[in-house]
């Protein structure tokens, strides 16, 4: 896959309009840009022909994608045989096959209850009973994502045999929730540390061990579900993949290396041809105008720009749907969203991104792959839309976060009120000022340029100001040290999600070798 250098198609960044800013293209005209895109497109994925006309009802669609997490629970046990005059049984409350069968049934009931409370797709296989290495070796060959070990009693190296470092492992131990497990005593010193001081078990750490509580299992599965759906994600990059600033130039390659994402370039030349074709289709134009009127008539929506901009946003959204359907993905980014997209579409991408995110798709502006992986991961952990934003300087326990696009359905279900204005920097097109819920707890993520360490904290929305900055604005009370936040901040863009998913994020990142700093602990 041919990925253009980061920022090769970026517009002047909103943090500084200086000519020396590494994000500012030097002397690029629209004609020169389009010529460059034609060259860059030579290595991109070929698209289907765009000559055939379609009706408004025939525009292709793909539903939002969320793969289920496949979990294989296994109960390990060993029935001891009495021997006179010597120790013949180890710790643990499983002494007979009847005890083991009762424990299997208990595990099944508990997993059924846990699955009922899961708000993410979860496929739990029947509980396997493993007594020896041969049975363990056969089970580990399955197509599960997670091996959920109920480590009762076992001889030999059954736990090691069940552990595949290429998959994920969670170990459940009983203290008081049922018959006590022998591994409640020895999981750390014998399995994790192999009877020495240093950790020695590939693929498993102390973070993967849970005692008694299935709610602790559930949030780990939620994190792994998010990670499964993030790794290998295909994302359409309109105008190419990019990364903010000098530090972000390697972000597209790091995204592919670390998250194994498939970044597919779509040129602006290609996009322009599609928009022209859609504009020539009277039924599509009429439908877009009707959709705009219906949207603007909703409660909580105030129009403060030209209605025609909104209609063009709906037409652009249809183009995006067609592209995603052809490429069989539900995710896209827009590069050069502060200039080139406006010239091609005669509106802004701010509202189409809003519409797509509210409908469960993944749609990000600026094609900044320093931060986009965090948005994909949080989306799949939470099941909610994400707010990619520009941070300001934290002070007195407060930070302002803003961007000209934001989802309205931030909780995944209910629409927030919004004023529909122009995009701030261009004073053109249509952009939402979403009035996010005051008092709402949020997760805030700040990824670094080098994919080595992410920072996060819990915040509370305390105001929706209307400053002369990007349209959707929130003032956030920081749960943690402002001084520490300023000291540890990396990268540029941040990601916001309703509710607190800090522990899930940290657990998922640990599987990728990315350090996690939680400022709210």
C-alpha positions in Angstrom: 0.0 0.0 0.0 1.3 3.4 -1.0 0.9 5.9 1.8 1.9 9.6 1.1 4.2 11.3 3.6 2.3 12.6 6.6 1.1 16.2 6.2 1.7 16.2 2.5 -1.9 17.1 2.0 -2.6 19.0 5.3 -3.8 22.6 5.6 -2.4 25.1 8.0 -3.0 23.8 11.5 -5.3 25.7 13.8 -2.7 25.9 16.6 -0.4 28.2 14.6 -0.8 29.7 11.2 3.0 30.4 10.9 4.7 29.6 7.6 7.3 27.7 9.6 4.8 25.3 11.1 5.7 21.7 9.9 2.0 21.1 9.2 1.7 24.0 6.7 2.1 23.1 3.0 4.5 25.5 1.3 3.3 27.1 -1.9 0.7 24.4 -2.8 -2.2 25.6 -5.0 -5.4 23.6 -5.5 -4.2 22.8 -9.1 -0.8 21.6 -7.8 -2.5 19.7 -5.0 -4.7 17.8 -7.5 -1.8 17.1 -9.7 0.1 15.7 -6.7 -2.9 13.6 -5.8 -3.0 12.2 -9.3 0.6 11.0 -8.8 0.0 9.6 -5.3 -3.2 7.8 -6.5 -1.1 5.6 -8.8 -0.3 3.3 -5.9 -3.7 3.4 -4.3 -6.2 0.6 -4.3 -8.3 0.6 -7.5 -11.9 1.6 -7.1 -14.9 0.5 -9.0 -16.1 2.4 -12.0 -18.1 5.5 -11.3 -19.8 6.0 -14.6 -23.1 4.3 -14.0 -25.9 6.4 -12.6 -27.7 5.3 -9.4 -31.1 6.3 -7.9 -31.4 7.6 -4.4 -32.6 4.2 -3.3 -29.7 2.3 -4.9 -26.8 4.0 -3.1 -24.8 1.2 -1.5 -24.7 0.8 2.3 -22.7 -1.3 4.7 -23.8 -1.7 8.2 -21.5 -0.7 11.1 -19.1 -3.6 11.8 -18.5 -5.1 15.3 -17.1 -8.6 15.5 -18.0 -10.8 18.5 -15.3 -11.8 21.0 -15.0 -15.6 21.2 -14.3 -16.9 24.7 -13.4 -20.5 25.5 -13.9 -21.2 29.3 -12.0 -24.2 30.7 -12.0 -25.7 34.2 -8.8 -27.5 35.1 -8.9 -30.1 37.7 -7.2 -33.2 39.0 -8.8 -35.9 41.3 -6.3 -37.0 43.9 -5.9 -40.6 45.2 -5.6 -41.3 48.9 -2.3 -42.7 50.0 -1.6 -43.8 53.5 1.1 -42.2 55.6 2.0 -39.4 53.2 0.5 -36.2 51.7 -1.7 -37.1 48.8 -3.8 -34.0 48.1 -3.0 -30.4 47.5 -5.1 -27.3 48.4 -8.5 -27.0 46.7 -12.1 -28.0 47.1 -12.4 -30.4 44.2 -12.0 -34.0 45.4 -14.4 -36.0 43.2 -15.8 -36.1 39.7 -19.1 -35.0 41.3 -17.4 -31.9 42.7 -15.9 -31.2 39.3 -19.3 -31.5 37.6 -20.9 -29.2 40.1 -18.2 -26.7 39.5 -18.7 -26.9 35.8 -22.4 -26.1 36.3 -21.6 -23.2 38.6 -19.2 -21.7 36.1 -21.9 -22.1 33.3 -24.5 -20.3 35.4 -22.1 -17.5 36.3 -21.0 -17.0 32.6 -24.6 -17.0 31.5 -25.3 -14.2 34.0 -22.2 -12.3 32.9 -23.1 -12.5 29.2 -26.6 -11.1 29.9 -25.0 -8.0 31.3 -22.5 -7.6 28.4 -23.3 -4.6 26.1 -20.8 -5.9 23.5 -21.1 -9.0 21.2 -19.8 -11.9 23.2 -19.7 -15.6 22.2 -19.0 -17.9 25.1 -18.3 -21.5 24.3 -19.4 -24.4 26.5 -17.2 -25.0 29.5 -14.4 -27.5 28.7 -13.1 -29.9 31.4 -9.4 -30.4 31.3 -7.5 -32.9 33.5 -4.2 -33.3 31.7 -1.8 -31.9 29.1 -3.2 -34.0 26.3 -6.7 -32.6 26.8 -5.2 -29.1 27.2 -3.2 -29.4 24.0 -6.3 -30.3 22.0 -8.4 -27.5 23.4 -5.8 -24.8 22.7 -6.1 -25.5 19.0 -9.6 -23.9 18.9 -10.5 -20.7 17.1 -11.2 -18.7 20.3 -9.9 -15.2 21.0 -9.7 -15.6 24.8 -8.9 -18.7 26.9 -10.8 -18.1 30.2 -9.1 -20.5 32.6 -10.8 -21.5 35.8 -7.7 -22.8 37.5 -9.0 -25.3 40.0 -6.5 -28.0 40.6 -4.3 -29.6 38.0 -1.1 -31.5 37.8 1.9 -31.0 35.5 2.0 -27.9 33.2 -1.6 -27.8 32.1 -1.9 -24.0 32.5 1.2 -23.5 30.4 -0.2 -25.9 27.7 -3.5 -24.0 27.6 -1.7 -20.6 27.1 -1.1 -19.5 23.6 0.8 -16.2 23.6 -0.7 -15.4 20.2 -4.2 -15.3 21.9 -5.4 -13.7 25.1 -5.7 -15.5 28.5 -7.7 -14.6 31.6 -7.3 -16.7 34.8 -10.2 -16.9 37.3 -9.5 -18.1 40.8 -11.9 -18.9 43.7 -11.4 -17.7 47.2 -14.9 -17.4 48.6 -17.2 -17.6 45.6 -17.1 -21.4 45.5 -14.8 -24.3 46.3 -11.3 -22.7 46.8 -8.8 -23.3 44.0 -5.2 -24.4 44.6 -4.0 -21.8 42.2 -5.4 -19.1 44.5 -2.2 -20.0 46.5 0.4 -20.5 43.7 -0.6 -18.7 40.6 1.9 -15.9 41.1 4.9 -17.9 42.4 4.5 -21.1 40.3 2.8 -20.0 37.0 3.7 -16.3 36.5 7.2 -16.5 38.1 8.1 -20.2 37.6 9.4 -20.4 41.2 11.9 -17.5 40.7 11.6 -13.7 41.2 11.3 -12.8 37.6 8.1 -13.1 35.5 8.5 -16.0 33.1 5.1 -16.8 31.5 4.8 -15.5 27.9 1.4 -14.0 27.2 0.1 -13.7 30.7 0.7 -11.1 33.5 -0.7 -10.3 36.9 -3.2 -8.0 35.1 -4.8 -11.2 33.7 -5.7 -12.8 37.0 -9.1 -12.3 38.7 -10.3 -13.6 42.0 -14.0 -14.3 42.7 -15.5 -11.4 40.7 -17.0 -11.9 37.2 -17.5 -8.1 36.9 -13.7 -8.0 36.8 -13.7 -10.6 34.1 -16.3 -8.6 32.1 -14.4 -5.3 31.9 -11.4 -7.2 30.7 -13.4 -8.9 28.0 -14.8 -5.5 27.0 -11.3 -4.3 26.6 -10.3 -7.3 24.5 -13.4 -7.0 22.4 -12.4 -3.4 21.6 -8.8 -4.5 20.8 -10.0 -7.4 18.5 -12.1 -5.0 16.5 -9.3 -2.4 16.3 -6.5 -4.7 15.2 -6.5 -5.0 11.4 -9.2 -2.3 10.9 -9.6 -1.1 7.3 -9.9 2.7 7.1 -10.5 4.7 3.9 -8.2 7.7 3.9 -9.7 10.4 1.6 -6.7 12.5 0.6 -4.3 10.0 2.0 -3.2 9.0 5.5 -1.4 11.6 7.6 -0.2 12.6 11.0 -0.1 16.0 12.8 3.1 17.9 12.9 6.7 16.8 12.6 6.2 14.1 15.2 3.3 12.7 13.4 4.9 12.0 10.0 5.6 8.4 10.9 2.1 7.8 12.4 0.5 6.1 9.3 3.3 3.5 9.3 3.2 3.0 13.0 -0.5 2.5 12.8 0.1 -0.3 10.4 2.9 -1.8 12.4 1.4 -1.6 15.9 -2.3 -1.9 15.2 -2.0 -3.8 11.8 -4.6 -1.4 10.3 -5.2 -1.4 6.6 -5.1 2.2 5.4 -6.6 2.5 2.0 -6.0 5.8 0.1 -8.8 7.4 -1.9 -7.7 10.4 -4.0 -9.5 13.7 -4.2 -9.7 13.3 -7.9 -11.7 10.1 -7.4 -13.9 11.8 -4.8 -14.5 14.8 -7.0 -15.7 12.5 -9.9 -18.1 10.8 -7.5 -19.5 14.0 -6.2 -20.0 15.3 -9.7 -21.9 12.1 -10.6 -24.1 12.4 -7.6 -24.8 16.1 -8.3 -26.0 15.1 -11.8 -28.5 12.7 -10.3 -31.8 14.6 -9.7 -33.2 12.1 -7.4 -30.1 12.1 -5.1 -30.0 15.9 -5.0 -33.7 16.0 -4.2 -33.3 13.4 -1.5 -30.4 15.3 0.1 -32.5 18.5 0.1 -35.4 16.7 1.8 -33.0 15.0 4.3 -31.6 18.4 5.2 -35.1 19.9 5.8 -36.0 17.0 7.9 -32.8 17.3 10.0 -33.2 21.0 10.5 -36.8 20.6 11.7 -35.8 18.4 14.6 -36.1 19.6 18.1 -32.8 20.9 19.5 -31.4 21.9 16.1 -30.8 25.6 15.2 -29.6 26.6 11.7 -27.1 29.6 11.6 -25.7 29.0 8.1 -27.1 28.4 4.6 -29.4 25.4 4.3 -27.9 24.5 0.9 -24.6 23.7 2.7 -26.5 21.2 4.8 -28.1 19.6 1.8 -24.7 19.3 0.1 -23.5 17.6 3.4 -26.2 15.0 3.0 -25.1 14.4 -0.6 -21.5 14.1 0.5 -22.6 11.6 3.1 -24.1 9.4 0.4 -20.8 9.5 -1.5 -19.0 8.3 1.7 -21.5 5.5 2.1 -20.9 4.3 -1.4 -17.1 4.3 -0.9 -17.4 2.4 2.4 -19.7 -0.2 0.9 -17.4 -0.8 -2.1 -14.4 -1.3 0.2 -16.4 -3.3 2.8 -15.5 -1.1 5.7 -17.4 1.2 8.0 -14.5 3.6 8.7 -13.0 6.7 6.9 -10.9 9.8 7.5 -10.8 13.1 5.7 -7.4 14.7 5.0 -7.1 18.4 4.0 -10.5 18.9 5.6 -9.8 22.6 6.2 -9.5 23.4 2.5 -9.5 20.8 -0.3 -12.7 19.0 0.7 -14.6 22.3 0.6 -13.4 23.1 -2.9 -14.4 19.7 -4.2 -17.8 19.3 -2.4 -18.8 23.0 -2.1 -19.5 22.4 1.6 -17.5 21.0 4.6 -17.0 17.5 5.9 -18.0 18.5 9.4 -21.6 17.5 9.2 -21.1 14.3 7.2 -18.7 13.1 9.9 -21.3 14.0 12.5 -24.0 12.0 10.7 -21.8 9.0 10.2 -20.6 8.8 13.8 -24.1 9.2 15.1 -25.1 6.2 13.0 -22.4 4.0 14.4 -19.7 4.4 11.8 -16.1 5.6 12.4 -15.5 8.9 10.8 -12.5 11.2 11.7 -11.3 14.5 10.3 -7.7 15.5 9.6 -6.6 11.9 8.9 -4.3 12.3 12.0 -3.2 8.7 12.7 -1.4 9.8 15.8 -4.8 9.9 17.5 -7.2 7.9 15.3 -6.2 4.5 16.7 -7.3 5.7 20.1 -10.7 6.7 18.6 -11.1 3.3 17.0 -10.1 1.5 20.2 -12.4 3.6 22.4 -15.3 3.2 20.0 -15.1 -0.5 20.1 -14.6 -0.6 23.9 -17.5 1.7 24.7 -19.8 1.2 21.8 -20.2 5.0 21.6 -19.1 7.7 19.2 -15.8 9.6 19.8 -15.0 13.3 19.8 -11.6 14.0 18.2 -10.5 17.4 19.5 -7.9 20.1 19.8 -6.8 20.5 23.5 -5.8 23.9 25.0 -3.5 24.6 27.9 -4.8 23.1 31.1 -5.0 25.5 34.0 -6.7 25.7 37.4 -8.0 22.1 37.0 -9.8 22.9 33.7 -9.0 22.4 30.0 -11.0 23.5 26.9 -11.4 20.9 24.1 -12.8 21.9 20.7 -13.3 20.9 17.1 -15.6 21.8 14.3 -17.1 18.3 14.1 -18.5 16.3 16.9 -21.1 13.5 17.3 -24.5 14.5 18.7 -25.2 10.9 20.0 -22.3 10.9 22.4 -23.9 8.4 24.8 -24.7 6.1 21.8 -28.5 6.5 22.2 -29.6 10.1 22.7 -29.0 13.2 20.5 -27.6 16.3 22.1 -28.8 19.8 21.0 -26.7 21.5 18.3 -26.4 24.8 16.6 -25.5 24.4 12.9 -23.0 27.1 12.0 -20.2 27.6 9.5 -16.8 25.9 10.0 -14.9 28.4 12.1 -11.6 28.9 10.3 -13.2 29.1 6.8 -16.5 30.6 7.9 -17.9 28.3 5.2 -20.1 25.3 5.0 -21.9 23.7 7.9 -20.5 22.6 11.2 -22.2 21.5 14.5 -21.8 23.2 17.8 -22.9 20.2 19.9 -24.1 21.2 23.4 -22.7 18.2 25.4 -24.3 17.2 28.6 -23.1 19.2 31.7 -22.0 17.0 34.6 -21.1 14.2 32.2 -18.2 12.0 33.1 -15.8 11.5 30.2 -12.7 9.6 29.2 -9.9 11.7 27.8 -7.0 10.1 25.9 -3.8 11.8 24.8 -1.7 9.5 22.5 2.0 10.2 22.0 3.7 10.6 18.6 5.9 7.5 19.0 3.2 4.9 19.9 5.1 4.2 23.1 2.9 5.8 25.8 -0.7 7.0 26.0 -2.0 9.3 28.8 -5.5 9.4 30.0 -7.7 10.9 32.7 -11.3 11.2 33.8 -13.0 14.5 33.3 -16.4 16.2 33.8 -18.0 18.5 31.3 -18.7 21.8 33.1 -19.5 24.2 30.3 -20.2 24.5 26.6 -18.6 27.9 25.9 -18.9 29.8 22.6 -15.4 31.2 22.1 -13.8 32.2 18.8 -12.4 28.7 18.2 -13.7 25.5 16.7 -17.5 25.2 17.0 -18.0 22.2 19.4 -16.5 23.3 22.7 -16.4 21.9 26.1 -14.7 23.0 29.3 -13.6 20.0 31.2 -12.9 19.6 34.9 -9.8 17.4 35.2 -9.8 14.6 37.7 -6.1 14.6 38.5 -3.2 17.0 38.8 -3.2 19.8 36.2 0.6 20.2 36.7 1.2 16.5 36.1 -1.0 16.7 32.9 1.0 19.6 31.5 4.2 17.9 32.4 3.3 14.6 30.7 1.3 15.7 27.7 2.5 14.4 24.3 1.3 14.5 20.7 -1.4 17.0 19.9 -5.0 15.9 19.3 -7.0 14.2 22.1 -9.9 11.8 22.1 -13.0 12.1 24.2 -15.7 9.4 25.0 -18.7 9.6 27.4 -18.2 7.6 30.6 -15.0 6.2 32.1 -13.2 3.5 30.2 -9.7 4.2 31.5 -9.0 0.7 33.0 -10.2 -1.0 29.8 -8.0 1.2 27.7 -4.9 0.5 29.8 -5.6 -3.2 29.8 -5.9 -3.3 26.0 -2.8 -1.2 25.5 -0.8 -3.6 27.7 -1.4 -6.3 25.0 0.3 -4.1 22.5 3.2 -3.1 24.6 2.1 0.6 24.8 2.7 2.2 28.2 -0.4 3.6 29.9 -0.4 6.6 32.3 -3.7 7.1 34.1 -3.7 10.5 35.8 -7.0 9.8 37.6 -5.8 7.1 40.0 
